[in-house]
């Protein structure tokens, strides 16, 4: 399965598979979620973080604590 950009090629340029590009050539987001446990039942989210990476460098980030609605072990 080939993953292609969600937009049409401009000026007749060939579309390139994202898999053919190194990560250092892409811009993407990395998401991390911390929880009070390993299962969804009886546990909750304590922190959400997201980082935007472009050309192999973190260019923006977001992090917030979340009240899980239960004691944190």
N, C-alpha and C positions, 0 to 999 in steps of 0.2 A: 504494500500500500504506500503510495507516494503522497506526502503532505505538501500541498501547494498554498501559496498566499491566498487570502480570501478576496483579493482584488484582481481585476484583469491586467494583463501586461500592457504597458503603455508604449506607443510608437512601434508596435510590432516586435518588441523585444521578447526573446524566449523566456518562458517561465522557468524558474529554477526550483528544484526540490529543496525544501528546508534541510532535509537530511544530508544534502551535498555540501552544506556550509558548516564551518567550525563554529562552536558556541561563541567564540570571540568576534564573529562577524554579525551576531544577532543581538536584538534587544528583547529581553524577556523578563518576567516577574518570577520571583521565588517566594512562596508562601509557607509559613510555619505556624502551626497551631499547637499550643500547649494545653493539656487537660489535667484533671485531677485523677484520672485513671485510664485504663486501657479499653474499657467497654463503654458504649454509649448509654447504657442503662445505669442510672445512679451516679454518673460522673458529669462533670461540666467543663466548659472551656475557661481557662484562666488567663490566657494571653494570645493575641493574634499579631503576627508580624508579617510584613511584606517588603521585599526589596526589589527595585528595578535595576537590572543589569544591562549595560550597553557597552559594547566593545570590550567585554571582559572586566568592567569596573562597575561597582555599585554607584549609581548616579542619584538614587533617591531611596528613601526608606520610610516606613511607617510602623509603629509599634504601639499597642495599647493593652492595658490590663482589663480583664473582664471579671465581673463578679459572678462566680459559678453558681451562686445560690445555695452553697453548702460549704462546710468546713474544708479547708485544704489540708490534706494529710501531711 
